[in-house]
């Protein structure tokens, strides 16, 4: 159902003119249809595929405006610290599964 939700959101947001460039983080070739449809129906919109580490889709790359891999190191470098102190002093901890 995630593919369907992404497709509906992509086409709806394109129709509502809610973006100039959309980035889809996926290598799922099931998204070829929605990406292709949005690019043809809204040719001024860009749809970029960002492939998770170790994954890619030549079919999605072919219909997207552009595509790039997300390197594992970039994900590691983007993690929140173990503890974050909010302005009000409340401490939020990063879940163990995110470490």
HELIX and SHEET records of a PDB file:
HELIX    1   1 UNK A    2  UNK A   15  1                                  14    
HELIX    2   2 UNK A   29  UNK A   31  5                                   3    
HELIX    3   3 UNK A   32  UNK A   41  1                                  10    
HELIX    4   4 UNK A   58  UNK A   63  1                                   6    
HELIX    5   5 UNK A   72  UNK A   77  1                                   6    
HELIX    6   6 UNK A   96  UNK A   98  5                                   3    
SHEET    1   A 3 UNK A  21  UNK A  25  0                                        
SHEET    2   A 3 UNK A  46  UNK A  51  1                                        
SHEET    3   A 3 UNK A  66  UNK A  69  1                                        
SHEET    1   B 2 UNK A  83  UNK A  85  0                                        
SHEET    2   B 2 UNK A  91  UNK A  93 -1                                        
END                                                                             
